[in-house]
C-alpha cells in the first residue's frame, strides 16, 4: 500500500490544537478512507485467522500500517501525523473496526489515550522529543493508568512518584496495559500527594522502556482480541529526570487522563460501529446463502427480524458517533456526549454480535468462524476506557449538574 497522505515536515506551523479544526480537507479524507478500506478488506480480513492463531499482527501488515500513516492519524501534521480531528478520526475508526480489533490496538494508543496526553498537555520539548517518532511508529507508546484498585476511577491510584532532588522516583504496579510488551514509552500516571482542596494530586510522567526498576510481566491471556497484547507493568523505584513530568506540572495528570479518555471513548464507539457492521454483513451473507430444509435461512421471518434489529443498531450507533464527534470538535460537549456514544455503541455491538451468532446457528459457535471471534472480541469494549456503569454515572451526574447550572 502507498502512503494515504503526506504530512508536512517538522517545523510546519501548527495553527490548530488536537480536536479543534481539521488539517485534512474533504478530498484528502476521502482518499485516506478509501485506501484504508482497501487495506482492511483486501490485506487484513483474509488474514484474520492467521492473526488469531499466532496471537500477533504479521510484520508485513505492521509495515503497511506505518507506511500509510496509521500510527499517527490523529497526531497533528506539525509532528508528522495526518492531523485528523475527531470527526474525521471516527470515520477512519469505523473502517478500522471492520476487522480484528487487534490491528487498531497496535497503533491505537499512539493516536489516542497516550499520544493525546502529549499533544494536549506536553511541553514543547516533550513534543519535539517524542511526537514525530510516535506518529511514524518508530516509538510505541503505552498508557499506564489502570491498577488493580484503580480502573475506571483514576482517583484511586496508588502508584506513587516522590521527588528526589531534580528527579522523580516512581513506585507501583499497573495492570492490563495495552502494548506493554512492545512499548518504547510508558505514559505513567502516579500520585505525588494525597488529594486535597487544590486537586487530586495525580501527575503524569514519560518513562522510556528499559529504565532500571521498570519491568513488564508476561502477556495476559484474554478471552479474545488475540494479537492485541496487554501485560502488567511494575515500577520499583524507577528514577526519571524532572523534565519527564508532562506539562512541567504536578497538577496536569488527572485532567490529562480525563480529557484523553473522554476523546478516546468516541473513538471506541466508532470502532464498535465498524465491528457491528462486520457482524451484520456476515449475518446477511449467511442468511442469504445458507439453507435449512432446502429454504434459505434468510427467508424465515424471525431471522429477518434479527437482521432488522442489527441494522437498526448499526445505523443508530453510526449517527450517534458522528454527532458526539461533532460536539467534541465544536467544544459543545466533551463529557456527556462521549460517554453516551461509548455506552450505546459498545452495548449495541454486543447485541449485534450475539444476534450474529444466533443467525448462524451452531455454525456461529465454531472457532474459525468470524462471528464467533467477533462475539468474544467485542465483550472487552464495554470494560476498557471506562465501563458501561461508569459511563452511566458520568451521563447521569452530568445531566443533573447541567440542570442546576441553568437555574
C-alpha positions in Angstrom: 0.0 0.0 0.0 1.1 3.6 -0.6 1.0 6.3 2.0 -2.5 7.6 2.3 -1.4 11.2 2.8 1.8 13.0 3.1 2.4 15.1 6.2 4.4 18.3 6.3 7.9 18.1 7.7 8.6 19.1 11.2 8.6 22.8 11.6 5.4 23.4 9.6 3.4 25.9 11.6 0.8 24.3 13.7 -2.3 26.5 13.6 -4.6 24.2 15.5 -4.6 22.1 18.6 -5.8 18.5 18.6 -9.6 18.2 18.3 -10.3 21.7 17.2 -10.3 22.1 13.4 -9.3 19.6 10.7 -5.9 19.8 9.0 -7.1 17.4 6.3 -9.6 18.6 3.6 -12.6 16.5 2.5 -10.9 15.3 -0.7 -7.8 14.0 1.2 -10.1 12.4 3.8 -12.0 10.5 1.2 -8.7 9.2 -0.2 -7.5 8.2 3.3 -10.8 6.3 4.0 -10.8 4.6 0.6 -7.2 3.4 0.9 -7.8 2.3 4.5 -10.9 0.4 3.4 -8.9 -1.4 0.7 -6.1 -2.2 3.1 -8.5 -3.6 5.7 -10.7 -5.6 3.4 -8.1 -7.0 1.0 -5.0 -7.3 3.2 -6.2 -7.8 6.7 -9.6 -9.5 6.6 -8.2 -12.5 4.7 -5.5 -13.0 7.4 -7.7 -12.6 10.5 -7.4 -16.3 11.4 -3.6 -16.2 10.9 -3.5 -13.3 13.4 -5.8 -15.1 15.9 -3.8 -18.3 15.7 -0.4 -16.6 16.1 -1.7 -14.0 18.6 0.3 -11.4 16.7 0.0 -8.9 13.9 2.3 -10.0 11.0 5.3 -7.8 10.4 4.3 -7.0 6.8 0.9 -5.7 7.9 2.5 -3.6 10.6 4.9 -2.2 8.0 2.0 -1.3 5.7 0.2 0.4 8.6 3.3 2.5 9.2 3.6 3.4 5.6 0.0 4.5 5.5 0.5 6.9 8.4 -1.9 4.9 10.7 0.5 5.2 13.7 -0.1 8.9 13.6 -3.5 9.6 12.0 -4.7 11.7 15.0 -1.3 13.4 15.6 -1.1 17.0 14.2 0.8 17.4 11.0 3.4 19.6 12.6 4.6 16.4 14.3 4.5 14.2 11.3 0.9 12.9 11.7 -2.0 13.0 9.4 -3.8 15.6 11.5 -7.3 14.1 11.6 -9.7 15.8 14.0 -12.1 13.7 16.0 -14.9 14.0 13.4 -12.6 12.6 10.8 -11.0 10.1 13.3 -14.3 8.4 13.8 -14.8 7.8 10.1 -11.4 6.1 10.0 -12.2 4.2 13.1 -15.4 2.7 11.6 -13.2 1.4 8.7 -10.6 0.0 11.1 -13.3 -1.6 13.2 -14.4 -3.8 10.3 -11.6 -6.3 11.0 -9.9 -7.8 14.0 -9.7 -5.2 16.8 -6.1 -6.2 17.4 -5.0 -4.3 14.3 -6.3 -1.0 15.6 -4.9 -1.8 19.0 -1.4 -1.9 17.5 -1.4 1.8 16.9 -4.4 2.9 19.0 -2.5 4.2 22.0 -0.1 6.2 19.8 -3.0 8.1 18.4 -5.3 8.0 21.3 -5.0 8.0 25.1 -1.2 8.0 25.2 -0.4 10.3 22.2 -3.2 12.8 23.1 -1.7 13.3 26.5 1.4 14.7 24.8 -0.5 16.6 22.1 -2.7 18.3 24.6 -0.6 18.7 27.7 3.1 18.1 26.9 5.7 20.8 26.9 7.3 21.9 23.6 10.5 20.0 24.4 8.5 16.8 25.2 6.6 17.1 21.9 9.9 17.6 20.0 11.4 14.6 21.6 8.6 12.1 21.2 5.7 13.0 18.9 7.3 12.6 15.5 8.6 9.2 16.5 5.2 8.2 17.9 3.5 9.4 14.6 5.9 7.4 12.5 5.6 4.2 14.5 9.2 4.2 15.5 8.0 4.6 19.1 5.1 2.6 20.5 3.5 4.4 23.4 1.6 2.8 26.3 -1.0 4.5 28.6 -0.2 3.3 32.1 -3.1 4.3 34.2 -5.1 1.2 35.3 -4.2 -0.5 38.6 -5.8 -3.4 40.5 -7.6 -1.0 42.7 -8.0 1.9 40.2 -9.6 1.0 36.9 -12.4 3.1 35.7 -11.8 5.6 38.6 -8.3 7.1 38.4 -8.8 8.8 41.7 -7.9 5.5 43.4 -4.4 5.5 42.1 -1.7 4.1 44.5 1.4 4.3 42.2 3.5 7.0 43.8 6.0 9.5 42.5 8.3 11.1 45.0 10.6 14.0 44.2 14.3 13.3 44.9 16.4 16.4 44.1 15.7 17.2 40.5 14.4 13.7 39.8 11.3 11.8 40.4 11.2 8.2 41.7 8.1 6.1 40.7 6.9 3.0 42.6 3.8 1.0 41.9 2.1 -1.6 39.7 -0.1 -1.2 36.6 -2.5 -3.8 35.1 -3.9 -4.6 31.7 -1.6 -2.1 29.9 -2.0 -2.3 26.1 1.2 -2.8 24.1 3.2 -3.0 27.3 5.3 -6.0 26.0 6.5 -3.9 23.0 6.3 -0.4 24.3 9.1 2.1 23.9 7.5 4.7 26.1 5.2 4.5 29.0 2.9 7.4 29.8 2.6 6.8 33.6 0.1 8.3 36.0 1.2 8.5 39.6 0.2 10.2 42.8 2.5 12.9 44.0 0.5 13.8 47.1 -2.9 12.9 48.7 -5.9 14.5 47.1 -6.7 17.9 48.7 -8.6 21.1 48.0 -6.1 22.1 45.3 -6.6 18.9 43.3 -6.4 15.1 43.1 -2.6 15.0 43.4 -2.1 13.0 40.2 0.7 13.7 37.8 1.8 12.0 34.6 5.3 11.1 33.6 7.1 10.0 30.4 9.1 6.8 31.2 11.2 5.2 28.4 11.3 1.4 28.4 14.4 0.0 29.8 14.7 2.3 32.8 16.2 0.5 35.8 13.4 -0.8 38.0 10.8 -1.0 35.2 9.7 -4.5 34.3 6.9 -5.9 32.2 5.0 -9.1 33.2 4.1 -11.9 30.9 1.4 -11.3 28.2 -2.1 -11.6 29.5 -4.2 -14.5 28.3 -7.5 -12.9 27.4 -11.0 -14.1 26.3 -10.5 -12.5 22.9 -8.7 -9.9 20.8 -5.8 -12.2 20.0 -2.9 -10.2 18.6 -3.5 -7.3 21.0 -1.0 -7.6 23.8 -1.5 -6.4 27.3 0.5 -7.1 30.5 1.3 -5.8 34.0 3.9 -3.2 34.4 6.0 -2.8 37.6 7.8 0.3 38.8 10.3 -0.4 41.5 11.9 2.9 42.4 12.1 4.0 38.7 14.1 7.2 38.5 13.2 9.8 35.8 14.5 13.3 35.4 12.4 16.4 36.2 11.7 17.0 32.5 9.8 13.7 32.4 6.9 15.4 34.2 4.3 16.1 31.5 3.5 19.7 31.2 6.1 20.5 33.8 3.3 20.5 36.4 2.1 18.0 39.1 -1.5 19.1 38.5 -1.7 18.1 34.9 -2.2 14.3 35.3 -5.8 13.9 36.3 -7.0 16.4 33.7 -4.9 14.8 31.0 -6.3 11.4 31.9 -9.9 12.5 31.9 -9.6 14.5 28.6 -7.7 11.7 26.8 -10.2 9.1 28.0 -13.2 11.2 27.0 -11.9 11.7 23.5 -10.9 8.0 23.3 -14.5 7.0 24.2 -15.8 8.5 21.0 -13.2 6.6 19.0 -14.0 3.3 20.8 -17.7 3.9 20.0 -16.8 4.3 16.3 -14.7 1.1 16.5 -17.8 -0.7 17.9 -19.9 0.6 14.9 -17.4 -0.8 12.5 -17.4 -4.2 14.2 -21.1 -4.2 14.3 -21.3 -3.5 10.6 -19.0 -6.5 10.0 -21.2 -8.8 12.2 -24.2 -7.6 10.3 -22.6 -8.2 6.9 -21.6 -11.7 7.9 -25.1 -12.3 9.1 -26.8 -11.1 5.9 -24.4 -13.1 3.8 -25.0 -16.3 5.8 -28.8 -15.7 5.8 -28.8 -15.2 2.0 -26.8 -18.4 1.2 -27.2 -21.0 3.9 -30.3 -23.2 3.8 -32.4 -25.1 6.3 -34.6 -27.8 4.9 -33.9 -26.5 1.4 -35.1 -23.0 2.3 -32.6 -20.1 2.6 -32.3 -19.1 6.2 -33.0 -15.5 5.3 -36.5 -16.4 4.1 -37.6 -17.1 7.7 -39.3 -14.1 9.2 -37.7 -14.5 12.6 -34.2 -14.4 11.0 -35.3 -11.3 9.1 -36.3 -9.7 12.4 -32.8 -10.4 13.8 -31.2 -8.8 10.8 -33.6 -5.8 11.2 -32.5 -5.3 14.8 -28.9 -5.5 13.8 -29.3 -3.0 11.0 -31.2 -0.6 13.3 -28.5 -0.7 15.9 -25.7 -0.1 13.4 -27.5 2.9 11.9 -28.3 4.4 15.3 -24.7 3.9 16.5 -23.2 5.5 13.4 -25.4 8.6 13.8 -24.6 8.9 17.5 -20.9 8.6 17.0 -20.9 11.3 14.3 -23.0 13.6 16.5 -20.7 13.1 19.5 -17.6 13.7 17.5 -19.0 16.9 16.0 -19.9 18.1 19.5 -16.3 17.3 20.7 -14.8 19.2 17.8 -17.0 22.3 18.3 -16.4 22.2 22.1 -20.2 22.0 22.7 -20.0 18.7 24.7 -16.8 16.9 25.7 -18.3 14.9 28.6 -21.8 13.6 28.3 -21.8 13.0 24.6 -18.6 10.9 24.6 -19.9 8.7 27.4 -23.3 8.4 25.7 -21.7 7.3 22.5 -19.5 4.7 24.2 -22.3 3.4 26.3 -24.7 2.9 23.5 -22.4 1.7 20.8 -20.4 -0.8 22.9 -23.6 -2.2 24.3 -25.1 -2.2 20.8 -22.3 -4.2 19.3 -22.6 -6.8 22.0 -26.2 -7.3 21.0 -25.4 -7.3 17.3 -22.7 -9.9 17.8 -25.0 -12.1 19.8 -27.6 -11.9 17.1 -24.9 -12.8 14.5 -24.1 -16.0 16.3 -27.9 -16.7 16.5 -28.4 -16.2 12.8 -25.5 -18.6 12.1 -27.0 -21.2 14.5 -24.5 -23.9 15.5 -22.0 -22.7 12.9 -21.7 -19.4 14.7 -20.4 -21.2 17.8 -17.5 -22.8 16.0 -14.0 -21.4 16.2 -12.6 -20.1 12.9 -16.0 -18.5 12.0 -15.7 -14.7 12.0 -18.8 -14.1 14.1 -17.5 -16.3 16.9 -14.4 -14.3 17.2 -16.3 -11.0 17.0 -18.6 -12.2 19.8 -15.6 -12.6 22.1 -13.6 -9.6 20.9 -16.4 -7.0 21.4 -17.0 -8.0 25.0 -14.0 -6.0 26.1 -15.4 -2.8 24.6 -17.8 -2.5 27.5 -15.0 -2.6 30.0 -12.0 -0.6 29.0 -11.7 3.2 28.9 -14.5 3.3 31.4 -17.1 0.5 32.0 -20.7 0.9 30.9 -21.5 1.5 34.6 -19.1 4.4 34.8 -20.5 5.9 31.6 -24.0 5.8 33.1 -22.7 7.7 36.2 -20.9 10.3 34.1 -24.0 10.9 32.0 -26.5 11.0 34.9 -24.3 13.2 37.0 -23.6 15.5 34.1 -27.2 15.9 33.3 -28.0 16.9 36.9 -25.2 19.3 37.0 -26.2 20.9 33.7 -29.8 21.3 35.0 -28.6 23.0 38.2 -26.2 25.3 36.3 -29.0 26.9 34.3 -31.2 27.7 37.2 
